[in-house]
Amino acid sequence: MKSKTRTELLLLFTVLIWALNFTVTKFSLGSVDPMSFNSFRFLLAVITMYLILRRSGEELRVHKGDWPHIIGLGILGHLLYQVLFIIGLDLTYAANGAIMLGTTPVWVALISRIFMGQTLRWIAIAGIVTAVVGVWLIMEGSATGLTLQAETILGDFTMLLSAVVFGLYTLLSRPLLKRYSPIQLSTLIMLTGGVGVVLAGIPWVVQLDFTEVSAAAWGGIVYSGVLSIAVAYMLWNYGIRSIGSVRTSTFQNLVPVMGLVFGVLLLREPLLPLQYVGAGLTVIGIILARKAQAPPSRK
């Protein structure tokens, strides 16, 4: 099998892991609280990622003056983002969560324009507007409409906020990738922010009734920690190294689509017709926003 084909198959596998993670996590939250779930899965992720790093032969050397930046990214990308993610997903449908989090490229484009002076092409503006309209339709299309009393409105907004935070994390991590390999930087950030997530969940863990946690929920914790965080991030970084960041990023467009499908088929989550339209528009907006970030290339 050609190297490029193997890489693309691994990236498709990564997409499946991430898309299914919304459904797996949502199911597990039925018998374990969000903060305990996060604490358990990040403990597994920290251990797994560190073992993979050691096996790779790379070292955890930090350049002088980089610790504040690395710690800040750990707090932003793992502690803050993951708390928002798990709470938001607990309060909304897995299908909604997949679409909301899929808007990350839109926020990356907006943050780049507002704070970094990056010029937005017309296709980026079209993508942003389309995605925003799609998100509004998802919320407005629910049985109760866009009101504070809507069943999933708080969860939807929390997931949107987590997408904004992850977009900011993505932009702020780019400068460090000039001095660290993807696996080194991922592990360093995990050892700071990931440990913070574990510690933040301890007050909930000590109050958890372990007899109420099903075997399936424990399986979901293992899946989310080992596969969705540790292994998937390593495979994603392998894709960036092998076929480039632009081509790799295009695979992420499949995550919200497949996450929506898994949520509806496996959890039987109810989506009304207007919400399907909104989901479709949001995905189109995400694709347009991502295309706008890719520099013209003939490769």
N, C-alpha and C positions, 0 to 999 in steps of 0.2 A: 504493500500500500504506500502511495506517495506521501511524503512528509506533510504537504499542504492538506491533502485529503484527511489524513489522520488528525491534524490539528483542528480542522473544521468539524470533524465528528466529535472530538473532545469538547469543543465549544457548544455544540448542540446538546451534548450530555449535560454540560454546565447549565444551559438554559432550562433543561428539564428539571434539574435539581432545584433551581431557584423558583421556577414556576410552581412546582409541586409543594415547595416549602410553605406557601401561603395556606394551602389546604391542610397540610400536616400540622402546622403550628396552630391553626384555628381549631382543629380537632383536639389537639392536646390541651388547649386552654379550657376545654370542657371539664377537666378534672385537676388542673393545677393552675394556680394564680400566675399572672403575667410576670411578676418580678422574680418569683422562684424559678419559673421556666427559663427566663433569661440568665439567671445565675448558674443554673445547671448546664445549660447549653454552652455558655461561654467558658465555663471551667473545662469542658471537653474540648472546645475549640482552641483554647490557649495551649493545652497539653498537646493536642494533635499537631498544631502549627509549629510548635517548638520542636517536636520530634522530627517533623518533616525537614525543618531547617537544619537540624543536626545531621540528619542523614544526607542532606545535600552537600555538606562539607563547608558551607558558608558560615561566616562568623558575624556576631552581633557587635560590630564596632561602630561607635557613634562619633561622628566628627564634632570637633570643638564648637560649642555654641548651638548645636542642633537640638539639644534636649528640650528646651521650651517649646519649639515648633512640633516636635514629635509628641510630647505630652498633650499639647493643645489639640493636635489631630486625633489623639486617642480619646480625649474627652468628647470632642465634637463628633467623630465618626463612629465611635462605639458606644460610649456611655450615653450621650444625649440622643443620638440617632436611634439606638436600639431600644431605649426606654420609650421614646415616642412611637417607634414601630410596633412594639409588642402591645402597648396600651391601645394604640389606634386600631390594631387588628382585632383586639379583644372586643372592641366596641362597634365593629362594622363587619360586613361580609368579606370573606377571603377574596371574592371576585372584585369587589369595590377596592379593597386594599391593593390588589395587584395593579389595577388601572391607576390609582392615585399615585402609588410609588413609581409607576412607569413614567410620570411626568417629570422626573429628575432632569432629563436633557433640556426641557423647557426652562427650568429654573437656572440651569447652568448658563444657558444663552442669555437670560435676563441679567443674572449677576455679572457676567462678563461684560455686558453692555453698560450697566449702571456704574459698577465700581472699578472696572478695568479699562473702560473706554473702547472696548472691542466693537467694531462696526457690525451691525446686524444686516444681513442681506434680506431681500424681500421674502425669500422662502422661509427664513427664520421667523419673521413677523407673522407670516401666514400660519406657520406651524404653532406659534404661541397662541394666536387668536383661536385657531381651531381646537387646540387642546383645552383651553379655558372654557370654550363653549361646550365641549364634550363633558368636562367635569361638572359644569353647571347642570347639564341635562341628566347626568347620573344622579345627582342630588335631587333635582326638581322632579325627576321621573319616578321617585319612590311613591309608595302608597299615600304618604302624608304630605309629600311635596317638600320644598326647601323651607323648613321651619325649625326652630330650636327644639320642638317637640318630636321631630322625626327620629325614628328608631336608630338610624346609623349616622346622623349628621355630625355628632361629636367625633366619632371614630373616623369619618371621612376627612374632616378638617385636620385631625391629628396626623393621619397618614400623609396628607398634603404637606403639613409642616415638616414631617420627617423627610419627605422628598426634597424640600428646600435645604434642610440641614445637610443631607447627603450630597446635594449639588455643591454646596459651599465646601464641604470636606474634599470633594473631588478636585476642585480648583486649587485649594490650598496645599494639596499633597503633591502637585506637579513639580514644584521646584526641588523637592527632596529626591525625586526620582533621577535627578542628574548625578547624585552622589551615592545612591543606594540602588541595589538590584530590587526588583519587585518583591522577591521573597524576603529580603532583609527588611525592607520598609514595612511590609505587611506584618511581619512578626514583631518588629519593634513597636508598632502602633497597637498591635494586639496585646502585647505584654504591658502596655500602659492603660489604654482604654478598656481592654478586655478584662483585666484584673479589676478595674473600677466597677464594671458591670457585675462581676461576681460578688464583690464586697457590698455593692448597693442592694443586692437582693437578699443578703443574710437575714435582716429582720423578718422577712416574709418566710424564708426557709425554716427558721426555728419555730415558726407557728404553723407550718404546714402539717396536715394530717397525712402522713405517707401511705396510710392504709386506703385512702381515698383516690390515690393516683393509680390509674390502670396501667397494665403492662403496655398497652398500645400508646398511652401517653409518654411512658418512658422511651418507647421506640421513637416517638416523635422528637423527643429531646435529643436523642442520639443522632437521629437524621439531621436535625437542624444545626446541631453543634459541629458534628464531624464532617458531614457532607456539605450542607448549605453554606457554612462559614469557612471552615478550614480548607477542605478539599476543593470546593468550587472556586475560592479565591486564588488558590494555587494554579488551577487549570486556566483560569481567566488570565493570569499573569503570563502563563506559558503561551497562550494565544497571542498576547500583545508582543511578546518577544519573537514569536515565530512568523506571524503574518502582519504585524503592525497594529497600532492602536485603532486606526480608523476602520480597518476591515473587521477587527475583532468587535468593535463597539456596535456594528450593525446587527450582530446576533442578539443584542439586548432588546431589540425591537420585538422579539418573539416572546419575551417574558410576560408582559401584561396580557397579551392575547391568550397564551397558554394558561396563565394564572386564572383568567376569567373562565376558561373552559373547565379547568379542574374544579374550581369553586362551584360551578353550576352542576356539573355531572356527578362529582363525588360527594359534595355536601348538600346537594339539592337546594342550593340557595335561590330564593325567588328574585328574579329580575324582571321588571316590567318592560314592555316594548320600547318606551322612550329611553330607558336606561341602556338597552342594547344599542340604540342609535348613538347615545352619548359615549358609550365605550368605543364604538367604531370611530367616531370623530376624534376621540382622545388619542387612540392609537395612530391615526393618520397624522395628527398634530405632532406626536412624538417623533414619528419617522421624518417628517419635514424638518423639525428642529434639529434632529441629528444630522440630516444631510447638509443642513446649513453650516454645521460646525466642521464638516470635512473639507479640507482644502482641495481645489481642483487637482485632479491627478489622472494620468493615463494608465496607471498601473492596475 
